[in-house]
Amino acid sequence: MENLEISLDRYFGYKTFRKGQKEIISDVMDGQHVLATLPTGAGKSICYQLPALLLKGVVIVVTPLLSLMEDQVKQMKQRGYSYVTSLNSFNTEQERLTIMRNLHKYKLVFLSPEMLQNQNVLRKLVLIDISLFVIDEAHCISQWGHEFRPDYLKLNNVIDHLNYPTILALTATATPDVQKDIITQLSSVPFNKHIYPIDRDNITLLVKQVDHHHEKDQYIISVLEHYNVPTMIYFSSKKETERVALIITQRFDQLNVAYYHGDLDTSDRLLIQQQFMENQLDVICCTSAFGMGINKSDIRLIIHYHIPTQLESFIQEMGRAGRDQLESVSITLVSPNDHQIPQRLIESELPSLESIKMLWSEIESLSQNELTVEVDPNEWALSYNFSEVHLRFIKNFLEAYGILKYNKYIVSHSSLYEAKIAIINKINERSRYKKHKLNELLNWLTTSGCRRQRLYSKFQSQISPAKYQCCDHCGFDLSQWQPLQSNNHQRVNDYLSQLKSVMMPFYEDE
């Protein structure tokens, strides 16, 4: 096999590897399982794209978001590599059948953890030569697997079913605790760890305290009056995302603005994402649904209108700025009682103990009559006020204890009480953990020392000095920032017509 640097140049046009890439690639090429952390924008995708071109078999990439896999497939095809595909809800029935029939011919196949629970897909994967099994954004195993996406916690079984191909777990944010959780959930995999510093020395940190959320609106307007740069503004509320997007749209004729959240149609979300990538959008007002895997190098400004629920999420989101290593700024706006929004989000993510106890009473009453009972878990949403996230959490737990299988209660007096105590303990444990993570973020917002040092101290012992300016506690003032400005002077009319349906009623009077 030729030298890795020669292969990198041949396939991607890069003369040298970035820090950590070669070491990770060398290990997986040798068949070693790897858990690796690299900073956002450090080129994690090369760590499996290059092996996919060099190894004989198929590389499977498990990734959390449809938009992320579609973007990666498009990028690879733009480079001229047609043997890459994704299995997702965008496929027509005919497309899916064609992909499944030809799985062995692809070099890269992207899919979600949920798709790996499809028995038809799993049966096809068993029949092909899988040279590398990649878990991209591996922190989702810990961050999302316990509640939002429990199929992440089933990857260990999938790996076993596929007869243990080489595993590569990649992430940009994993504290030692998250690394430990990933290793625990993938307990059958003996990982080599490649843990590289994740601090971003080109992003300056600023926290702005205000008295009311209306002051946040005015501050954002004043910032955009001075800085016309690619900008992302993060919100925890879909309603506020739309409201502030409207304010900016009405205030600035020269800026192309859109909002993005999970309630938009998938096609609209992909359109907005593509427009932003192609510099037809200046400002995105978005929830956390936007940004993961977005490979736009020149985002200059990240503003947090609302704070997320943990430091890891904050680092992921602000880390989308400055992937080209040029000076960029992260601004966090904080007003009194801002902690209440993430607290409510945390409380909504887990079912209440009262509703769990009522559900268990139903299960116990059924168990007295029959050993197997057909049920419709969706009815629980109405009966016990469970959200979709709650249902996934409960179903996963009941299935793990053998109480539910194929939507049938398999009831047993010997396991019911044990499972009830276990799920109550699990809810209490996860609630304490989430509140602890929020407190870490709140403490960072009120720190009196260097913000960069405090932000990354949980992740690594050594913090690199700031490449440009450090933070507001180290003397930075926004007026000192002089980035290269965009040259937009009017709205792109053809773009607006494409997005009219998305932005209504924003443009209905135009």
Buried (B, 14 or more C-beta within 10 A) or exposed (E): EEEBEEBBEEBBEBEEBBEBBBBBBBBBBEEBBBBBBBBBBBBBBBBBBBBBBBBEBBBBBBBBBBBBBBBBBBBBEEEEBEBBBBBBEBBEEEEBEEBBEEBEEBBBBBBBBBBBBBEEBBEBBEEBEBBBBBBBBBBBBBBBBBBBBBBBBBBBEBBEEBEEBBBBBBBBBBBEEBBEBBBEBBEEBEBBEBBBBBBBBBBBBBBBEBEEBEBBBEBBBEBBEEBBBBBBBBBBBBEBBBBBBBBBBEBBEEBBBBBBBEEBEBEBBBBBBBBBBEBBBBBBBBBBBBBBBBBBEBBBBBBBBBBBBBBBBBBBBBBBBBBEEBBBBBBBBBBEEBBEBBBEBBEEBBBBEEBBEBBBEBBBEBBEEEEEBEBEBEEBBEEBEBEEBBBBBBBBBBBBBEBBEEEEBBBBEEBBEEBBEBBBEBBEEBBEBBBEBBEBBBEBBEBEEBBBBBBBBBBBEEBEEBBBBBBBBBEBEBEEBEBEEBEBEEBBEEBBEBBEEBBEEBBEEE
